[in-house]
Amino acid sequence: MPWPRLGVSWENVRYVILTHHHSDHVDGLDGMLAGR
C-alpha cells in the first residue's frame, strides 16, 4: 500500500532494507534468524 503523502511505498522500504543490508540493525536481525 503506497503512502502518497510521503511518496513512499512498501516496495521502496523493502528496497532500502535490502540495499542497506550492511546496517548493524539488519545484521542483528539476520543473526537472530540464523541462530548465530
GIKAJO-V130740 format. One record per pair of residues at least 6 apart in sequence whose C-alpha atoms are under 6 Angstrom apart, sorted by the first residue. I is the first residue (numbers start at 1). J is the second residue. D is the distance in Angstrom with one decimal. If there is no record, write none. Layout:
BEGIN
i=I j=J d=D
i=I j=J d=D
END
This chain:
BEGIN
i=2 j=9 d=4.2
i=3 j=9 d=5.6
END
